[in-house]
Amino acid sequence: MSRRRLCVIAAAGLVFALVFGVRQSVALFIGTNNSATGLGIAAISLAFACAQLMWGITQPIAGAVADRYGTGRVIAAGALLMTLGTALTPHATSTWMLVLLIGVVSAGGAGMAGLGVLMSAVARAVPPEMRGLASGMVNAGGSFGQFVVAPLAALLSGAIG
């Protein structure tokens, strides 16, 4: 396998590790979000339910946008939205603001930097006979992200608050 192909696969795996790791570790902060916003578990649950829906809706749209404007731009925009939504969530003052930040901005960003967009970039970079292996490697990145990001987030939350 060429160096360029390995770099594309590794980059996609790393992006998926971060996106999936962050998405799966958000539940660790339900109590913290409840304390920071004072909005209650029901409002936070509604925001997470909307996030699941938005994540699924965003991916095919992001794929179409990536085909037109470029995968890198879509992934960068998704990462920016995910970061922005996550950083602003503790400052939410209403249920609708929480739904907007978690359910639309963060989840939409995660969908833009999600598996559909990443796998299309990888599929273009590798020949058809290597796509199964490449897909497995990128998906392994998501599992690795869960394995690393969730414990790291819990550790940082305990240490920093």
Backbone as ProteinMPNN parsed JSONL, in Angstrom:
{"seq_chain_A": "MSRRRLCVIAAAGLVFALVFGVRQSVALFIGTNNSATGLGIAAISLAFACAQLMWGITQPIAGAVADRYGTGRVIAAGALLMTLGTALTPHATSTWMLVLLIGVVSAGGAGMAGLGVLMSAVARAVPPEMRGLASGMVNAGGSFGQFVVAPLAALLSGAIG", "coords_chain_A": {"N_chain_A": [[0.854, -1.174, 0.0], [0.514, 2.23, -0.782], [2.193, 5.151, 0.501], [0.65, 7.502, 0.486], [-1.991, 6.483, 0.42], [-2.07, 5.139, 2.876], [-1.795, 7.333, 4.58], [-4.198, 8.722, 4.079], [-6.069, 6.838, 5.01], [-5.24, 6.616, 7.704], [-5.633, 9.275, 8.566], [-8.417, 9.516, 8.236], [-9.236, 7.541, 10.051], [-8.292, 8.668, 12.44], [-9.781, 11.077, 12.592], [-12.351, 9.951, 12.758], [-12.037, 8.58, 15.153], [-11.816, 10.694, 16.987], [-14.285, 12.073, 16.588], [-16.228, 10.049, 17.079], [-15.416, 9.204, 19.594], [-15.805, 11.535, 21.153], [-18.574, 11.892, 20.779], [-19.551, 9.59, 22.048], [-18.729, 9.972, 24.638], [-20.132, 12.039, 25.686], [-22.317, 11.473, 27.292], [-21.205, 11.145, 29.784], [-21.227, 13.603, 30.884], [-23.754, 14.4, 31.609], [-24.759, 14.842, 34.21], [-23.094, 16.964, 34.969], [-23.77, 18.85, 32.989], [-26.423, 19.195, 33.717], [-26.096, 20.382, 36.216], [-24.677, 22.706, 35.464], [-26.394, 24.029, 33.662], [-28.906, 23.883, 34.819], [-31.265, 23.0, 33.757], [-32.432, 20.507, 33.82], [-32.881, 16.906, 33.643], [-34.736, 15.973, 31.771], [-34.798, 17.945, 29.749], [-32.17, 17.784, 28.839], [-32.156, 15.151, 27.915], [-34.01, 15.38, 25.822], [-32.536, 17.041, 24.121], [-30.407, 15.301, 23.481], [-31.835, 13.287, 22.177], [-32.749, 14.674, 19.927], [-30.26, 15.129, 18.855], [-29.436, 12.58, 18.008], [-31.201, 12.159, 15.889], [-30.537, 14.355, 14.219], [-27.855, 13.796, 13.641], [-28.086, 11.535, 12.026], [-29.612, 12.597, 9.882], [-27.937, 14.56, 8.868], [-25.669, 13.319, 7.711], [-26.052, 12.172, 4.956], [-26.568, 14.538, 3.578], [-24.274, 15.996, 4.101], [-22.482, 14.39, 2.727], [-23.246, 14.874, 0.07], [-22.648, 17.604, -0.117], [-19.914, 17.465, 0.324], [-19.098, 16.134, -1.991], [-19.474, 18.149, -3.81], [-18.057, 20.458, -2.854], [-15.754, 19.577, -1.615], [-14.173, 17.202, 0.459], [-12.426, 17.757, 2.616], [-13.085, 20.39, 3.382], [-15.712, 20.07, 4.296], [-15.368, 18.28, 6.431], [-13.71, 19.838, 8.083], [-15.445, 21.997, 8.638], [-17.425, 20.586, 9.989], [-16.004, 19.67, 12.242], [-15.451, 22.119, 13.433], [-18.07, 23.046, 14.025], [-18.882, 21.032, 15.794], [-17.072, 21.4, 17.901], [-17.709, 24.038, 18.656], [-20.44, 23.799, 19.427], [-20.192, 21.987, 21.562], [-18.533, 23.401, 23.333], [-20.122, 25.594, 23.986], [-22.355, 24.526, 25.217], [-22.504, 24.292, 28.175], [-23.314, 26.854, 28.773], [-25.93, 27.199, 28.117], [-29.191, 28.489, 28.497], [-31.811, 27.832, 28.263], [-34.219, 25.288, 27.352], [-34.571, 25.118, 24.587], [-32.259, 26.337, 23.661], [-30.382, 24.513, 24.515], [-31.169, 22.28, 23.009], [-30.621, 23.326, 20.494], [-27.787, 23.675, 20.634], [-26.688, 21.105, 21.444], [-28.311, 19.277, 20.054], [-28.473, 20.204, 17.399], [-26.237, 21.86, 16.471], [-23.779, 20.609, 17.522], [-24.31, 17.866, 16.937], [-24.904, 18.036, 14.214], [-22.428, 18.897, 13.268], [-20.937, 16.626, 13.948], [-22.098, 14.801, 12.222], [-21.285, 15.862, 9.808], [-18.58, 15.393, 9.888], [-18.569, 12.706, 9.918], [-18.823, 9.114, 9.443], [-19.818, 8.556, 6.831], [-18.88, 10.64, 5.119], [-16.142, 10.427, 5.569], [-15.593, 7.777, 4.725], [-16.194, 7.953, 2.011], [-14.122, 9.537, 1.091], [-11.958, 7.86, 1.631], [-12.618, 5.685, 0.006], [-12.258, 6.784, -2.513], [-9.538, 7.011, -2.528], [-8.359, 4.514, -2.395], [-7.896, 1.391, -4.174], [-10.587, -0.715, -5.483], [-10.294, -3.4, -4.526], [-9.098, -3.087, -2.072], [-10.786, -1.737, -0.418], [-12.421, -2.905, 1.565], [-10.604, -3.641, 3.6], [-9.575, -1.091, 4.168], [-11.898, 0.186, 5.054], [-12.418, -1.277, 7.382], [-10.198, -0.522, 8.89], [-10.645, 2.228, 9.271], [-13.077, 2.148, 10.677], [-12.163, 0.853, 12.946], [-10.776, 2.918, 14.048], [-12.864, 4.459, 15.138], [-13.7, 2.791, 17.243], [-11.359, 2.785, 18.725], [-11.329, 5.46, 19.452], [-13.511, 5.576, 21.232], [-12.448, 4.002, 23.23], [-10.286, 5.522, 24.138], [-11.015, 8.307, 24.388], [-13.331, 8.548, 26.089], [-12.476, 7.566, 28.747], [-10.401, 9.43, 29.115], [-11.82, 11.845, 29.044], [-13.403, 11.523, 31.336], [-11.396, 11.431, 33.265], [-10.229, 14.002, 32.981], [-12.45, 15.571, 33.6], [-12.833, 14.914, 36.29], [-10.412, 15.834, 37.327], [-10.167, 18.522, 36.541], [-12.718, 19.602, 36.675]], "CA_chain_A": [[0.0, 0.0, 0.0], [1.342, 3.426, -0.901], [2.238, 6.051, 1.654], [-0.502, 8.409, 0.382], [-3.19, 5.741, 0.823], [-1.991, 4.925, 4.322], [-2.048, 8.621, 5.231], [-5.634, 8.992, 3.98], [-6.741, 5.911, 5.924], [-4.893, 7.002, 9.076], [-6.3, 10.542, 8.87], [-9.841, 9.228, 8.398], [-9.376, 6.818, 11.313], [-8.087, 9.61, 13.539], [-10.964, 11.949, 12.655], [-13.465, 9.155, 13.271], [-11.756, 8.315, 16.568], [-12.16, 11.89, 17.76], [-15.723, 12.338, 16.491], [-16.982, 9.003, 17.76], [-15.047, 9.241, 21.004], [-16.495, 12.666, 21.786], [-20.017, 11.605, 20.778], [-19.867, 8.554, 23.007], [-18.386, 10.377, 25.998], [-21.007, 13.144, 26.096], [-23.183, 11.006, 28.378], [-20.5, 11.304, 31.057], [-21.396, 14.972, 31.356], [-25.165, 14.725, 31.829], [-24.872, 15.451, 35.539], [-22.409, 18.254, 34.92], [-24.622, 19.748, 32.202], [-27.595, 19.492, 34.533], [-25.668, 21.351, 37.236], [-24.261, 23.961, 34.831], [-27.508, 24.726, 33.013], [-30.079, 23.882, 35.679], [-32.438, 22.77, 32.922], [-33.031, 19.223, 34.148], [-32.553, 15.715, 32.859], [-35.676, 15.851, 30.647], [-34.34, 18.839, 28.679], [-30.926, 17.222, 28.302], [-32.548, 13.967, 27.157], [-34.605, 15.863, 24.577], [-31.434, 17.511, 23.275], [-29.695, 14.126, 22.981], [-32.707, 12.615, 21.208], [-32.652, 15.477, 18.703], [-28.908, 14.932, 18.327], [-29.412, 11.317, 17.272], [-31.918, 12.409, 14.641], [-29.752, 15.283, 13.402], [-26.654, 13.105, 13.193], [-28.481, 10.695, 10.902], [-30.068, 13.435, 8.768], [-26.831, 15.364, 8.344], [-24.643, 12.57, 6.988], [-26.189, 12.15, 3.492], [-26.461, 15.911, 3.074], [-22.845, 16.324, 4.155], [-21.846, 13.668, 1.633], [-23.518, 15.603, -1.172], [-21.88, 18.852, -0.055], [-18.502, 17.09, 0.173], [-18.882, 15.857, -3.413], [-19.468, 19.406, -4.561], [-17.096, 21.45, -2.368], [-14.538, 18.96, -1.11], [-14.282, 16.485, 1.723], [-11.677, 18.455, 3.667], [-13.854, 21.547, 3.849], [-16.875, 19.595, 5.058], [-14.878, 17.728, 7.702], [-13.249, 20.968, 8.903], [-16.636, 22.712, 9.114], [-18.061, 19.725, 10.981], [-15.205, 19.712, 13.474], [-15.666, 23.44, 14.032], [-19.414, 23.068, 14.611], [-18.902, 20.134, 16.95], [-16.333, 22.079, 18.965], [-18.494, 25.199, 19.083], [-21.62, 23.339, 20.164], [-19.76, 21.366, 22.823], [-17.995, 24.437, 24.221], [-21.182, 26.517, 24.417], [-23.431, 23.808, 25.912], [-22.693, 24.642, 29.593], [-23.85, 28.212, 28.905], [-27.321, 27.207, 27.676], [-30.095, 28.999, 29.529], [-33.162, 27.342, 28.023], [-34.281, 23.975, 26.706], [-34.37, 25.267, 23.143], [-30.842, 26.628, 23.436], [-29.707, 23.231, 24.699], [-31.488, 21.486, 21.817], [-29.87, 23.914, 19.38], [-26.355, 23.428, 20.776], [-26.379, 19.677, 21.437], [-29.105, 18.549, 19.069], [-28.317, 20.678, 16.025], [-24.884, 22.31, 16.137], [-22.795, 19.545, 17.782], [-24.638, 16.643, 16.192], [-24.729, 18.341, 12.794], [-20.985, 18.863, 13.027], [-20.501, 15.226, 13.994], [-22.553, 14.184, 10.985], [-20.45, 16.365, 8.712], [-17.264, 14.752, 10.01], [-18.88, 11.331, 10.245], [-18.335, 7.975, 8.686], [-20.177, 8.629, 5.418], [-17.96, 11.534, 4.423], [-14.795, 9.857, 5.687], [-15.456, 6.581, 3.898], [-16.165, 8.319, 0.59], [-12.753, 9.995, 0.808], [-11.096, 6.682, 1.629], [-12.963, 4.881, -1.173], [-11.626, 7.411, -3.678], [-8.076, 6.926, -2.42], [-7.862, 3.136, -2.473], [-8.531, 0.593, -5.222], [-11.735, -1.496, -4.992], [-9.931, -4.625, -3.797], [-8.581, -2.742, -0.744], [-11.779, -0.936, 0.308], [-12.857, -3.613, 2.769], [-9.547, -3.478, 4.6], [-9.529, 0.327, 4.543], [-13.105, 0.45, 5.845], [-12.192, -1.861, 8.709], [-9.211, 0.283, 9.609], [-11.291, 3.481, 9.688], [-14.026, 1.799, 11.734], [-11.374, 0.568, 14.15], [-10.484, 4.234, 14.632], [-13.992, 4.831, 15.997], [-13.622, 1.99, 18.47], [-10.219, 3.295, 19.476], [-11.753, 6.734, 20.028], [-14.305, 5.273, 22.414], [-11.551, 3.418, 24.216], [-9.362, 6.529, 24.654], [-11.608, 9.612, 24.702], [-14.225, 8.492, 27.249], [-11.725, 7.592, 30.004], [-9.675, 10.698, 29.2], [-12.806, 12.872, 29.406], [-13.751, 11.316, 32.75], [-10.219, 11.825, 34.049], [-10.128, 15.46, 32.952], [-13.597, 16.116, 34.326], [-12.547, 14.757, 37.705], [-9.231, 16.62, 37.712], [-10.362, 19.95, 36.275], [-14.064, 19.995, 37.078]], "C_chain_A": [[0.9, 1.237, 0.0], [1.235, 4.296, 0.352], [1.033, 6.994, 1.659], [-1.781, 7.721, 0.858], [-3.205, 5.5, 2.326], [-2.276, 6.211, 5.088], [-3.534, 8.968, 5.207], [-6.403, 8.117, 4.965], [-6.476, 6.299, 7.377], [-5.588, 8.296, 9.473], [-7.792, 10.322, 9.095], [-10.093, 8.491, 9.71], [-9.225, 7.724, 12.522], [-9.281, 10.547, 13.698], [-12.142, 11.18, 13.238], [-13.272, 8.816, 14.738], [-12.163, 9.503, 17.427], [-13.662, 12.145, 17.765], [-16.511, 11.315, 17.292], [-16.666, 8.971, 19.246], [-15.753, 10.356, 21.757], [-17.989, 12.396, 21.858], [-20.395, 10.576, 21.846], [-19.551, 8.959, 24.45], [-19.272, 11.508, 26.513], [-21.901, 12.733, 27.264], [-22.524, 11.124, 29.746], [-20.768, 12.666, 31.693], [-22.849, 15.37, 31.569], [-25.349, 15.393, 33.18], [-24.245, 16.831, 35.593], [-23.223, 19.269, 34.137], [-25.869, 20.141, 32.982], [-27.25, 20.532, 35.595], [-25.355, 22.715, 36.622], [-25.444, 24.737, 34.267], [-28.732, 24.835, 33.909], [-31.364, 23.576, 34.933], [-33.109, 21.427, 33.164], [-32.701, 18.121, 33.163], [-33.478, 15.586, 31.65], [-35.233, 16.721, 29.474], [-33.071, 18.31, 28.027], [-31.232, 15.985, 27.467], [-33.185, 14.341, 25.831], [-33.519, 16.322, 23.603], [-30.659, 16.336, 22.68], [-30.535, 13.348, 21.97], [-32.684, 13.363, 19.872], [-31.284, 15.294, 18.044], [-28.824, 13.638, 17.524], [-30.075, 11.484, 15.907], [-31.084, 13.279, 13.702], [-28.5, 14.629, 12.85], [-26.96, 12.249, 11.971], [-28.902, 11.498, 9.68], [-28.892, 14.132, 8.093], [-25.899, 14.585, 7.431], [-24.854, 12.509, 5.47], [-26.09, 13.539, 2.865], [-24.999, 16.341, 3.046], [-22.085, 15.609, 3.047], [-22.042, 14.373, 0.306], [-22.728, 16.906, -1.23], [-20.389, 18.565, -0.25], [-18.174, 16.774, -1.284], [-18.751, 17.139, -4.215], [-18.322, 20.341, -4.167], [-15.807, 20.873, -1.798], [-14.713, 18.385, 0.288], [-13.604, 17.228, 2.867], [-12.437, 19.629, 4.238], [-15.036, 21.125, 4.717], [-16.437, 19.05, 6.415], [-14.406, 18.847, 8.627], [-14.431, 21.751, 9.463], [-17.352, 21.897, 10.182], [-17.321, 19.737, 12.306], [-15.394, 21.041, 14.198], [-17.038, 23.527, 14.705], [-19.499, 22.196, 15.858], [-18.205, 20.77, 18.152], [-17.137, 23.241, 19.53], [-19.702, 24.779, 19.918], [-21.265, 22.752, 21.521], [-19.279, 22.415, 23.816], [-19.09, 25.347, 24.768], [-22.293, 25.847, 25.23], [-23.564, 24.175, 27.386], [-23.298, 26.031, 29.816], [-25.299, 28.321, 28.447], [-28.224, 27.642, 28.822], [-31.54, 28.554, 29.332], [-33.102, 25.986, 27.337], [-33.995, 24.105, 25.224], [-32.926, 25.607, 22.796], [-30.021, 25.343, 23.565], [-29.94, 22.321, 23.492], [-30.712, 22.015, 20.619], [-28.388, 23.54, 19.453], [-25.983, 21.946, 20.688], [-27.037, 18.983, 20.244], [-28.916, 18.975, 17.639], [-26.854, 20.978, 15.711], [-23.864, 21.176, 16.331], [-23.067, 18.302, 16.942], [-24.527, 16.864, 14.688], [-23.263, 18.333, 12.412], [-20.445, 17.447, 13.028], [-20.935, 14.481, 12.732], [-21.718, 14.611, 9.793], [-19.064, 15.727, 8.721], [-17.423, 13.265, 10.302], [-18.408, 10.32, 9.22], [-18.659, 8.055, 7.195], [-19.213, 9.47, 4.61], [-16.545, 10.956, 4.442], [-14.61, 8.659, 4.757], [-15.482, 6.905, 2.41], [-14.774, 8.812, 0.201], [-11.791, 8.811, 0.729], [-11.362, 5.84, 0.382], [-12.359, 5.458, -2.449], [-10.113, 7.208, -3.685], [-7.525, 5.515, -2.587], [-8.56, 2.385, -3.603], [-9.647, -0.289, -4.642], [-11.361, -2.728, -4.173], [-9.394, -4.349, -2.392], [-9.601, -1.999, 0.111], [-12.285, -1.614, 1.572], [-11.861, -3.461, 3.906], [-9.497, -2.033, 5.097], [-10.726, 0.696, 5.41], [-12.96, -0.09, 7.266], [-11.225, -1.045, 9.54], [-9.822, 1.598, 10.111], [-12.286, 3.203, 10.806], [-13.317, 1.454, 13.038], [-10.966, 1.865, 14.84], [-11.605, 4.699, 15.547], [-13.986, 4.082, 17.308], [-12.474, 2.464, 19.352], [-10.569, 4.629, 20.15], [-12.604, 6.546, 21.27], [-13.421, 4.805, 23.562], [-10.679, 4.477, 24.889], [-10.073, 7.776, 25.159], [-12.492, 9.56, 25.952], [-13.459, 8.446, 28.578], [-10.942, 8.894, 30.201], [-10.612, 11.835, 29.616], [-13.203, 12.737, 30.883], [-12.609, 11.741, 33.659], [-10.093, 13.34, 34.123], [-11.27, 16.125, 33.714], [-13.375, 16.035, 35.83], [-11.416, 15.646, 38.187], [-9.479, 18.126, 37.607], [-11.712, 20.447, 36.766], [-14.917, 20.384, 35.905]], "O_chain_A": [[1.916, 1.281, 0.694], [0.299, 4.172, 1.142], [0.458, 7.259, 2.715], [-2.563, 8.305, 1.609], [-4.244, 5.643, 2.971], [-2.929, 6.181, 6.131], [-4.073, 9.454, 6.201], [-7.287, 8.601, 5.672], [-7.398, 6.307, 8.192], [-6.084, 8.41, 10.594], [-8.37, 10.874, 10.031], [-11.063, 8.788, 10.408], [-9.94, 7.573, 13.512], [-9.741, 10.783, 14.815], [-12.85, 11.687, 14.108], [-14.244, 8.767, 15.493], [-12.785, 9.332, 18.475], [-14.248, 12.402, 18.817], [-17.368, 11.679, 18.097], [-17.553, 8.735, 20.067], [-16.245, 10.15, 22.866], [-18.611, 12.644, 22.891], [-21.449, 10.688, 22.474], [-20.061, 8.343, 25.386], [-19.161, 11.891, 27.677], [-22.209, 13.554, 28.129], [-23.216, 11.195, 30.761], [-20.561, 12.854, 32.892], [-23.15, 16.557, 31.698], [-26.031, 16.413, 33.276], [-24.799, 17.754, 36.191], [-23.359, 20.418, 34.559], [-26.317, 21.286, 32.914], [-28.026, 21.455, 35.842], [-25.717, 23.751, 37.179], [-25.495, 25.962, 34.378], [-29.514, 25.776, 33.777], [-32.45, 23.867, 35.434], [-34.251, 21.23, 32.749], [-32.302, 18.363, 32.024], [-33.036, 15.127, 30.596], [-35.286, 16.281, 28.325], [-32.916, 18.38, 26.808], [-30.626, 15.791, 26.413], [-32.929, 13.691, 24.817], [-33.578, 16.027, 22.41], [-30.292, 16.368, 21.505], [-29.994, 12.808, 21.006], [-32.608, 12.743, 18.812], [-31.173, 15.304, 16.818], [-28.198, 13.61, 16.464], [-29.563, 11.005, 14.895], [-30.945, 12.965, 12.52], [-28.123, 14.883, 11.706], [-26.199, 12.233, 11.004], [-28.582, 11.117, 8.554], [-28.87, 14.271, 6.87], [-25.385, 15.145, 6.463], [-23.902, 12.775, 4.736], [-25.587, 13.691, 1.752], [-24.542, 16.969, 2.09], [-21.142, 16.167, 2.486], [-21.112, 14.464, -0.496], [-22.198, 17.267, -2.281], [-19.686, 19.33, -0.911], [-17.09, 17.108, -1.761], [-17.999, 17.2, -5.188], [-17.687, 20.947, -5.03], [-14.865, 21.618, -1.527], [-15.317, 18.998, 1.168], [-14.153, 17.316, 3.965], [-12.435, 19.842, 5.451], [-15.322, 21.746, 5.741], [-17.07, 19.332, 7.433], [-14.674, 18.808, 9.828], [-14.424, 22.13, 10.634], [-17.833, 22.452, 11.17], [-17.938, 19.805, 13.369], [-15.485, 21.083, 15.425], [-17.151, 24.024, 15.825], [-20.113, 22.578, 16.854], [-18.692, 20.686, 19.279], [-17.231, 23.404, 20.747], [-19.952, 25.337, 20.986], [-21.957, 22.992, 22.511], [-19.581, 22.331, 25.006], [-18.99, 25.82, 25.9], [-23.089, 26.538, 25.867], [-24.696, 24.364, 27.832], [-23.742, 26.347, 30.92], [-25.845, 29.423, 28.393], [-28.048, 27.221, 29.966], [-32.401, 28.871, 30.153], [-32.063, 25.588, 26.81], [-33.26, 23.295, 24.659], [-32.429, 25.204, 21.745], [-29.077, 25.122, 22.807], [-29.011, 21.67, 23.013], [-30.202, 21.234, 19.816], [-27.799, 23.136, 18.45], [-25.072, 21.574, 19.948], [-26.403, 18.21, 19.526], [-29.174, 18.186, 16.731], [-26.294, 20.403, 14.777], [-23.157, 20.824, 15.387], [-22.161, 17.756, 16.314], [-24.099, 15.966, 13.963], [-22.894, 17.822, 11.355], [-19.595, 17.101, 12.207], [-20.205, 13.622, 12.237], [-21.472, 13.824, 8.879], [-18.453, 15.547, 7.668], [-16.526, 12.636, 10.863], [-17.695, 10.641, 8.269], [-17.836, 7.653, 6.373], [-18.775, 9.061, 3.535], [-15.84, 10.999, 3.434], [-13.587, 8.545, 4.082], [-14.853, 6.2, 1.621], [-14.302, 8.532, -0.901], [-10.918, 8.768, -0.137], [-10.422, 5.336, -0.233], [-11.991, 4.714, -3.359], [-9.487, 7.233, -4.744], [-6.344, 5.344, -2.891], [-9.696, 2.709, -3.951], [-9.65, -0.576, -3.445], [-12.057, -3.059, -3.213], [-9.247, -5.279, -1.599], [-9.306, -1.663, 1.258], [-12.553, -0.933, 2.563], [-12.242, -3.184, 5.043], [-9.39, -1.784, 6.298], [-10.587, 1.433, 6.387], [-13.338, 0.573, 8.232], [-11.405, -0.892, 10.748], [-9.552, 2.027, 11.232], [-12.333, 3.947, 11.785], [-13.832, 1.74, 14.119], [-10.828, 1.911, 16.062], [-11.347, 5.267, 16.609], [-14.236, 4.662, 18.365], [-12.605, 2.536, 20.574], [-10.155, 4.888, 21.28], [-12.443, 7.27, 22.253], [-13.631, 5.173, 24.718], [-10.362, 4.356, 26.072], [-9.767, 8.257, 26.249], [-12.404, 10.452, 26.795], [-13.774, 9.233, 29.471], [-10.835, 9.397, 31.319], [-10.251, 12.68, 30.435], [-13.323, 13.738, 31.589], [-12.836, 12.345, 34.707], [-9.876, 13.898, 35.198], [-11.065, 17.13, 34.395], [-13.689, 16.974, 36.561], [-11.445, 16.153, 39.309], [-9.059, 18.9, 38.467], [-11.833, 21.585, 37.221], [-16.081, 20.742, 36.081]]}, "name": "protein", "num_of_chains": 1, "seq": "MSRRRLCVIAAAGLVFALVFGVRQSVALFIGTNNSATGLGIAAISLAFACAQLMWGITQPIAGAVADRYGTGRVIAAGALLMTLGTALTPHATSTWMLVLLIGVVSAGGAGMAGLGVLMSAVARAVPPEMRGLASGMVNAGGSFGQFVVAPLAALLSGAIG"}
